[in-house]
Amino acid sequence: TMQDIGSRWYKFDFHTHTPASSDHKKPEETETDWLKSLMLAEVDCVALTDHVSGGWINRIKATYAELDKEDDWYRPLHIFPGSEITVSTGQGRVHILAIFSPSCDEATITAVLGQCGIVQGQGDAEATWANKSVDDVIDIVQHAGGIAIPAHIDGPKGLLHCIQNSNQEIESWLGKIEATECINLQFLENVNPQLKKACKHLALVQGSDAHESAGLGWRTTWVKMSKPTIEELKLALHDQIFCIDHSTENPNSLPNLYLSELTIKNMT
């Protein structure tokens, strides 16, 4: 297809934290520690998603711009600013990743959090949450040009945690989004058929959810894009069969068509 011209696979960590998150395990870590860990893990794209905060985005971007490209561990990294927003539902709290264009900065995130009713307590996932509904938070993120991805949907604070059956409200949420983060990629195989059907269109993505630099990039998703932009990311998530890959091997090294083995019989 035309879209394939010049496309390549990018290794994407969709869920990360810095010391701007109050539950970060190593608050003494620096911006360079964070960037270096991702580069050593050979991550190409990263969503910077601190709990209800954009506090480290400008710092990380400024440090990245100053890095010495001659360092043996240096490699290009595309930083997608974002936040992990805590939303209160009738049943409990859920976390939603909001991911924005690499051209955005801290101001974008602060404005989005403000629209969600978060104007203080940034960084604290437990004490701070949006005063808007899941529906509204998804709308706010999308209207601001971002992508809303429910975090660890099958784990604690996940949108479908302990939920077996579908209902109208859940189906309306799922209908608005293009992707969700899963801890277990087989999770949706075991839910009720109606819920499974409501999730059929979703791209499943994974991130490290690392709360210290050492864990960054340990779990990632390959995304096929012609360039690392928010528009290309949206296209890839809509076309998950061809543009999202969960293999541990780098899919760039394999041509689309190749012979894995050749057996010749009856040669005379």
Residue pairs with C-beta under 8 A, 6 or more apart in sequence:
3 226
3 235
5 226
6 226
7 224
7 225
7 226
8 224
8 225
8 226
8 252
9 222
9 223
9 224
9 245
9 250
9 251
9 252
10 44
10 45
10 78
10 222
10 223
10 224
10 225
10 228
11 42
11 43
11 44
11 45
11 217
11 220
11 221
11 222
11 250
12 43
12 44
12 45
12 46
12 47
12 205
12 207
12 220
12 221
12 222
12 223
13 38
13 41
13 43
13 45
13 46
13 47
13 207
13 208
13 210
13 216
13 217
13 219
13 220
14 47
14 49
14 97
14 99
14 149
14 181
14 205
14 206
14 207
14 220
14 221
15 47
15 49
15 84
15 97
15 151
15 152
15 181
15 206
15 207
15 208
15 209
16 34
16 38
16 46
16 47
16 48
16 49
16 207
16 208
16 209
16 210
16 216
17 23
17 24
17 49
17 50
17 51
17 84
17 209
17 210
17 211
18 24
18 29
18 31
18 34
18 48
18 50
18 55
18 56
18 60
19 26
19 27
19 28
19 29
19 56
20 50
20 53
20 54
20 55
20 56
20 122
20 123
21 50
21 51
21 53
21 84
21 123
21 125
21 211
22 51
22 123
22 124
22 125
23 51
23 125
23 126
23 211
24 211
24 212
25 211
25 212
26 212
26 213
29 212
29 213
30 63
31 56
31 59
31 60
31 62
31 63
31 64
32 63
32 67
33 213
34 60
34 213
34 216
35 60
35 63
35 64
35 67
35 77
36 73
36 213
37 213
37 214
37 216
37 217
38 46
38 77
38 216
38 217
39 73
39 74
39 75
39 77
40 73
40 217
41 216
41 217
41 218
41 220
42 75
42 217
43 77
43 216
43 217
43 220
44 76
44 77
44 78
44 228
45 77
45 78
45 79
45 80
45 223
45 228
46 77
46 78
46 79
46 80
46 216
47 80
47 82
47 97
47 99
47 207
48 56
48 57
48 60
48 79
48 80
48 81
48 82
49 82
49 83
49 84
49 97
49 98
49 99
49 151
49 207
50 56
50 83
50 84
50 123
51 83
51 84
51 86
51 122
51 123
51 124
51 125
51 128
52 83
52 84
52 85
52 86
52 113
52 118
52 121
52 122
52 123
52 124
52 125
52 128
52 129
52 130
53 83
53 109
53 113
53 122
53 123
54 81
54 82
54 83
54 105
54 106
54 107
54 108
54 109
54 110
54 113
54 122
55 106
55 122
55 123
57 79
57 81
57 105
57 106
57 109
58 105
58 106
60 79
61 79
61 81
61 105
64 77
64 79
67 74
68 74
78 102
78 228
79 102
80 99
80 100
80 101
80 102
80 230
80 233
81 99
81 100
81 101
81 102
81 104
81 105
81 106
81 108
81 109
82 97
82 98
82 99
82 100
82 109
82 146
83 97
83 98
83 109
83 112
83 113
84 95
84 96
84 97
84 98
84 125
84 151
85 95
85 96
85 97
85 98
85 113
85 116
85 118
85 130
85 137
85 141
86 93
86 94
86 95
86 125
86 126
86 128
86 129
86 130
86 157
87 93
87 94
87 95
87 96
87 116
87 129
87 130
87 132
87 133
87 134
87 137
88 129
88 130
88 131
89 133
89 134
92 157
93 129
93 157
94 134
94 150
94 151
94 157
94 158
94 159
94 161
95 125
95 150
95 151
95 152
95 157
95 158
96 134
96 137
96 138
96 141
96 148
96 149
96 150
96 151
96 159
97 148
97 149
97 150
97 151
97 181
97 207
98 109
98 112
98 137
98 141
98 146
98 147
98 148
98 149
99 146
99 147
99 149
99 230
99 233
100 108
100 109
100 112
100 144
100 145
100 146
100 147
100 230
101 145
101 146
101 229
101 230
102 228
102 229
102 230
104 145
108 144
111 144
112 140
112 141
112 144
112 146
113 119
113 122
115 132
115 140
115 144
116 130
116 131
116 132
116 136
116 137
116 140
117 130
117 131
117 132
118 128
118 129
118 130
120 128
121 127
121 128
122 128
125 157
130 136
130 137
132 140
134 159
134 173
135 172
135 173
135 176
137 148
138 148
138 173
138 176
138 177
139 176
141 147
141 148
142 148
142 176
145 230
146 230
147 178
147 179
147 230
147 233
147 234
147 237
148 176
148 177
149 177
149 179
149 180
149 181
149 205
150 158
150 159
150 160
150 173
150 177
150 180
150 181
151 157
151 158
151 181
151 209
152 158
152 161
152 181
152 182
152 183
152 209
153 159
153 160
153 161
153 180
153 181
153 182
153 187
154 160
154 161
154 182
154 183
154 184
154 187
155 161
155 183
158 183
159 170
159 173
159 180
160 170
160 187
160 191
160 195
163 170
163 191
163 195
164 191
164 192
164 195
165 192
165 194
165 195
166 192
166 194
166 195
166 197
166 198
170 195
170 198
171 198
174 198
174 199
174 202
175 198
177 202
178 201
178 202
178 203
178 234
178 237
178 238
179 202
179 203
179 204
179 205
179 237
179 240
180 199
180 202
180 203
180 204
180 205
181 204
181 205
181 206
181 207
182 188
182 204
182 205
182 206
183 206
185 204
185 206
185 246
188 195
188 196
188 199
188 204
189 196
191 199
202 240
203 236
203 237
203 238
203 240
203 244
204 221
204 240
204 244
204 246
205 221
205 223
205 237
205 244
206 219
206 220
206 221
206 246
207 219
207 220
207 221
208 215
208 216
208 217
208 218
208 219
208 220
209 219
210 216
210 217
210 218
221 244
221 245
221 246
222 244
222 245
222 246
222 247
222 250
222 251
223 233
223 236
223 243
223 244
223 245
224 236
224 242
224 243
224 244
224 245
225 232
225 233
225 235
225 236
225 243
226 232
235 243
236 243
236 244
237 243
237 244
245 251
